[in-house]
Amino acid sequence: MKFNYSSTLSTLNKLKQFFCLSLGFFVAYFLLLPNLSAAQNKQQAERELKELKQVIANVQKELQQNRQQQSQTEKKIQVIDQALAKASNALRQTEQQIASNKKKLAQLNREKSDNEILRNNQRKQLATQLKSAYMSGQQEYIKLLLNQEDPAKISRMLQYYKYLNQARIDDIKALQLTLIRLQELKQDIQSTLFEQQQLAAEQQKQKDEQVNLKAEQKSTLDKLKKEYKDQNSRLAKLQRDEQSLQKIINSIQKKLQDFAPEQSLSGLSKFKKKLNWPVNGKILHRYGSSKFENKLKWNGIVISASEGAQVQAIHHGQVVFSDWLRGFGLVTIIDHGKGYLSLYGQNQSLLKTAGDWVEAGEPIASAGQSGGSNSSGLYFEIRYNGKPQNPTSWIK
């Protein structure tokens, strides 16, 4: 059989082209695969968040129906608590702006001081140069022209004087720029001071609003206490509050189980005695202690804290509830996965909304006495499959 060299070479070239195309396809596939996975994960996360928000909307609807059973005084407490939360958030933002302005003002004043020192040094340097030029520069220049010296030497000296003149021109320009910057800084300082005055006035207005709202809150709370002065009616109210909370938690828990998000959380079972306190303070009421005449027990703990103190999430999770609840005030509930929820109540204001993801130690609220509480602090619970757990078993 005769060997066909040309035919074999052609076949090899075709195989080579096929191999290169195949390799290119696989390389492109594996390069695009991470991007496709990321896009799919993003779409999945968006679908889960949409479903979760629908779950929360259903819970809010159920909560709204429950609110119809509130007395007029309880409804007024809710309105005041929410108005106070709004005022507190506005005041916090104003205070942050004031703090930012103070930093800006300090920086502007430092730069102004540095530029004033630079200006003085530039003026001294320029004055020395001008005096030196006046005293000797003119005479030296004339002597160079009249003296019958080496032309090359004269050329070098003239070049030297040219450099000196250019240096003086540069110094004059630098001084001009410094003076312009100083003028800009003075204007910025005046503008910042004026803004600071306006913020201070707004801050005082917001503080006055807070004082008025707190006085109204106290007056309404005193009225509520009179309405439930009888022990039986007070016990019935507390039991209704507990039932309302339990109903909301059961509803959230059930719908979270039905929802079963793809990106599941790890829960809290491995973190006993490892989690930080949600707020610094003394425990006023312990888990399991009597809440009312040994007929009702605390399902969580009450931690004393100054009004406005920062409340932090105890662990990574997703906010599944952020609203006012009768008897517990402004409440944030975080899902930690595997049936674990943490609850933060009687807050002055809430910093997160339903659907937000939070990390351990992240601020989620500010402590207060919403919901009819007698003193400022935080009501804190941990729930597992809807059942209350002793929070001190988890916090260190």
C-alpha positions in Angstrom: 0.0 0.0 0.0 1.4 3.4 -1.0 1.7 6.0 1.7 -0.1 9.3 0.9 1.8 12.0 2.7 -0.5 14.9 1.6 -3.7 13.1 2.6 -2.3 12.2 6.1 -1.0 15.8 6.7 -4.5 17.2 5.8 -6.2 14.8 8.2 -3.8 15.7 11.0 -4.4 19.5 10.4 -8.2 18.8 10.6 -7.8 16.9 13.8 -5.6 19.7 15.2 -8.3 22.3 14.3 -11.0 20.2 15.9 -8.9 19.8 19.1 -8.3 23.5 19.3 -12.0 24.3 18.8 -13.0 21.8 21.4 -10.4 23.1 23.9 -11.5 26.6 23.3 -15.1 25.6 23.9 -14.3 23.9 27.2 -12.0 26.8 28.4 -14.8 29.3 27.6 -17.4 27.1 29.4 -15.3 26.8 32.6 -14.5 30.6 32.5 -18.2 31.4 32.1 -19.4 28.8 34.7 -18.5 30.9 37.8 -20.3 33.9 36.3 -23.4 31.8 35.5 -23.4 30.3 39.0 -23.1 33.8 40.6 -25.9 35.1 38.4 -28.1 32.0 39.3 -27.3 32.5 43.0 -28.2 36.2 42.8 -31.5 35.3 41.1 -32.2 32.7 43.8 -31.5 35.1 46.6 -33.8 37.7 45.0 -36.6 35.1 44.7 -36.1 34.1 48.3 -36.1 37.7 49.5 -39.3 38.3 47.5 -41.0 35.3 49.1 -39.8 36.2 52.6 -41.2 39.7 52.1 -44.5 38.2 51.2 -44.3 36.0 54.3 -43.7 39.2 56.4 -46.5 41.0 54.7 -48.9 38.2 55.7 -47.7 38.5 59.3 -48.1 42.3 59.3 -51.7 41.8 58.0 -52.4 39.4 60.8 -50.9 41.9 63.2 -53.0 44.7 61.9 -56.2 42.7 62.6 -54.9 42.1 66.1 -54.5 45.8 66.6 -58.2 46.4 66.2 -58.6 44.8 69.6 -56.5 47.4 71.3 -58.0 50.0 73.6 -57.9 53.7 72.7 -55.1 54.2 75.3 -53.0 51.4 73.9 -53.5 52.8 70.4 -52.3 56.2 71.6 -49.2 54.6 73.2 -48.4 53.0 69.9 -48.8 56.4 68.1 -46.6 58.1 70.7 -43.9 55.3 70.6 -43.7 55.5 66.8 -43.6 59.3 66.8 -40.8 59.2 69.5 -38.9 56.6 67.3 -39.2 58.9 64.3 -38.0 61.9 66.4 -35.1 59.9 67.9 -33.9 58.8 64.5 -34.1 62.3 63.2 -32.1 63.6 66.3 -29.5 60.8 65.8 -29.0 61.8 62.2 -28.7 65.5 63.2 -26.1 64.6 65.9 -24.2 62.6 63.3 -24.2 65.6 61.0 -23.0 67.9 63.8 -20.2 65.5 64.7 -19.2 65.3 61.0 -19.3 69.1 60.7 -17.1 69.4 63.8 -14.5 67.1 62.3 -14.7 69.1 59.0 -14.3 72.4 60.9 -11.3 71.1 62.9 -9.7 70.0 59.6 -10.3 73.3 57.9 -8.9 75.2 60.9 -5.7 73.0 60.9 -5.3 73.6 57.1 -5.8 77.3 57.6 -3.2 77.4 60.3 -0.7 75.5 58.2 -1.4 77.8 55.2 -0.9 80.9 57.4 2.5 79.6 58.5 3.4 78.8 54.9 2.2 82.3 53.8 4.4 84.0 56.5 7.5 81.9 55.5 6.9 82.6 51.8 6.6 86.3 52.5 9.9 86.3 54.5 11.7 84.4 51.8 10.4 86.7 49.0 11.3 89.8 51.0 14.8 88.6 51.5 15.2 87.8 47.8 13.8 91.2 46.7 16.0 93.1 49.1 19.1 91.2 47.9 18.1 91.8 44.3 17.7 95.5 45.0 20.9 95.9 46.9 23.2 94.1 44.5 21.4 92.8 41.5 21.2 96.0 39.4 24.9 97.0 40.0 26.2 93.5 39.3 24.2 93.4 36.0 25.7 96.8 34.8 29.2 95.8 35.8 28.9 92.6 33.7 27.9 94.6 30.7 30.7 97.3 31.0 33.6 95.0 32.1 35.7 93.6 29.3 35.7 90.1 30.6 35.4 86.7 29.0 32.1 86.5 27.0 31.5 82.9 28.2 31.8 84.0 31.8 29.4 86.9 31.1 26.9 84.4 29.5 27.0 82.1 32.6 26.5 85.0 35.0 23.5 86.3 33.0 22.0 82.8 33.0 22.5 82.7 36.8 20.6 85.9 37.2 17.9 84.6 34.9 17.5 81.5 37.2 17.3 83.8 40.3 14.6 86.0 38.7 12.6 82.8 37.7 12.9 81.5 41.3 11.4 84.8 42.5 8.6 84.6 40.0 7.8 81.1 41.1 7.8 82.2 44.8 5.4 85.0 44.0 3.1 82.6 42.2 3.3 80.1 45.2 2.4 82.9 47.6 -0.5 83.9 45.4 -1.8 80.3 45.4 -1.4 80.2 49.2 -3.4 83.5 49.6 -6.1 82.2 47.3 -6.4 78.9 49.3 -6.5 80.8 52.6 -9.4 82.9 51.3 -11.2 79.7 50.2 -10.6 78.1 53.6 -12.0 81.2 55.4 -15.2 81.0 53.3 -15.5 77.2 53.9 -15.1 77.8 57.7 -17.8 80.5 57.7 -20.1 78.3 55.7 -19.5 75.3 58.0 -20.1 77.5 61.1 -23.4 78.8 59.7 -24.5 75.2 58.9 -23.4 74.2 62.4 -25.7 76.9 63.9 -28.6 75.7 61.8 -28.0 72.1 62.9 -27.7 73.1 66.5 -31.1 74.9 66.2 -32.6 71.8 64.6 -31.1 69.6 67.3 -32.7 71.7 70.0 -36.0 71.6 68.3 -35.8 67.8 68.0 -34.8 67.5 71.7 -37.8 69.7 72.7 -40.1 67.4 70.6 -38.6 64.4 72.4 -39.2 65.9 75.8 -42.9 66.7 74.9 -43.4 63.2 73.5 -41.9 61.6 76.6 -44.1 63.6 78.8 -47.1 62.5 76.7 -45.9 58.9 76.8 -45.7 59.0 80.6 -49.2 60.6 80.9 -50.7 58.0 78.6 -48.9 55.1 80.5 -50.3 56.4 83.8 -53.8 56.4 82.2 -53.2 52.8 81.0 -52.2 51.7 84.5 -55.5 53.2 85.9 -57.4 51.3 83.2 -55.8 48.0 84.4 -55.6 48.8 88.0 -57.6 45.7 88.9 -55.3 42.7 89.2 -57.5 40.4 87.1 -57.8 42.9 84.3 -54.1 43.5 84.4 -53.3 39.8 84.3 -55.7 39.4 81.4 -54.0 42.2 79.5 -50.5 40.7 80.1 -51.8 37.3 79.0 -53.3 38.8 75.8 -49.9 40.5 75.1 -48.1 37.2 75.5 -50.6 35.4 73.3 -50.3 38.1 70.7 -46.5 37.7 70.6 -46.7 33.9 70.6 -49.2 34.0 67.7 -46.8 36.3 65.7 -43.8 34.0 66.5 -45.7 30.9 65.6 -46.8 32.4 62.3 -43.3 33.5 61.5 -41.8 30.2 62.5 -44.4 28.2 60.4 -43.9 30.3 57.3 -40.2 30.3 57.6 -40.3 26.4 57.7 -42.6 26.4 54.7 -40.3 28.9 53.0 -37.1 26.8 53.7 -34.6 29.2 52.1 -31.9 27.8 49.9 -29.2 29.8 51.8 -30.0 28.3 55.2 -28.6 29.7 58.4 -26.7 27.6 60.9 -28.7 28.3 64.1 -27.4 28.9 67.6 -27.0 25.4 69.0 -23.2 25.6 68.8 -22.9 29.0 70.4 -24.0 28.4 74.0 -22.1 30.8 76.3 -20.3 32.3 73.3 -22.5 35.1 72.2 -22.1 38.8 73.3 -24.8 40.7 75.2 -27.2 42.6 73.0 -26.7 45.7 75.3 -24.6 46.4 78.3 -26.6 46.6 81.6 -27.9 44.9 84.7 -30.6 42.2 84.4 -33.7 43.6 86.0 -35.9 40.6 85.4 -34.6 37.0 84.8 -35.9 34.3 82.6 -38.6 32.2 84.4 -39.0 34.7 87.3 -42.5 35.9 88.2 -43.9 38.5 85.9 -47.2 39.0 87.7 -48.3 37.5 91.1 -46.6 34.1 90.2 -49.3 33.6 87.6 -47.2 34.7 84.7 -43.5 34.2 84.1 -40.9 36.1 82.0 -40.1 34.4 78.7 -37.0 36.4 78.3 -34.9 38.9 80.3 -35.1 42.6 80.8 -31.7 44.4 80.7 -31.5 47.9 82.1 -30.0 50.4 79.6 -30.0 54.2 79.2 -32.4 55.5 76.6 -30.9 55.5 73.2 -28.2 52.9 74.1 -27.1 50.8 71.1 -28.7 47.4 70.8 -26.7 44.9 68.8 -27.5 41.6 67.0 -26.2 38.6 69.0 -25.5 36.6 65.8 -25.6 36.6 62.0 -29.2 36.4 60.7 -32.0 38.0 58.8 -34.6 40.4 60.2 -38.0 38.8 59.9 -40.0 41.3 61.9 -39.5 45.0 62.7 -42.6 46.8 64.0 -44.6 47.8 67.1 -46.3 45.1 69.1 -48.7 45.6 71.9 -47.1 45.1 75.3 -43.6 44.8 73.8 -43.3 48.1 72.0 -40.9 48.5 69.0 -39.7 44.9 68.3 -37.0 43.4 66.1 -37.0 39.7 65.5 -34.0 38.0 63.8 -34.0 34.5 62.2 -30.8 32.7 62.9 -31.9 29.5 61.1 -32.6 25.9 62.3 -35.6 27.1 64.3 -33.7 29.8 66.3 -35.0 33.4 66.7 -33.8 36.3 68.8 -36.2 39.0 69.9 -35.4 42.6 71.0 -38.3 44.6 72.5 -39.3 47.9 74.1 -36.8 49.8 71.9 -36.8 53.5 71.5 -36.2 53.2 67.7 -35.5 50.5 65.1 -32.6 50.7 62.7 -33.4 47.7 60.5 -36.3 46.7 58.4 -37.7 43.2 57.5 -35.5 41.4 55.0 -32.3 43.1 56.1 -29.3 40.8 56.8 -27.3 41.6 60.0 -24.0 40.4 61.4 -23.1 39.7 65.0 -22.5 43.0 66.9 -24.2 45.1 64.2 -26.5 47.9 65.7 -30.2 47.0 65.1 -32.0 49.3 67.5 -31.7 51.8 70.4 -32.9 50.9 73.9 -35.9 52.6 75.4 -39.3 52.0 77.1 -41.8 51.7 74.3 -44.9 49.4 74.7 -45.7 50.7 78.2 -42.5 49.8 80.0 -41.8 51.4 83.3 -38.1 52.0 82.8 -35.6 52.3 80.0 -33.9 49.1 78.8 -34.2 46.1 76.5 -36.5 43.1 76.6 -34.6 40.2 75.1 -35.7 36.6 74.1 -34.3 33.6 72.4 -36.8 31.1 70.9 -36.3 27.6 69.5 -39.1 26.3 67.3 -41.3 28.9 68.9 -40.5 28.0 72.5 -38.8 30.4 74.9 -35.2 29.6 75.9 -33.1 31.0 78.7 -31.1 33.7 77.0 -28.3 33.6 79.6 -27.5 30.1 78.4 -26.2 31.6 75.2 -24.7 34.9 76.2 -21.3 34.9 77.9 
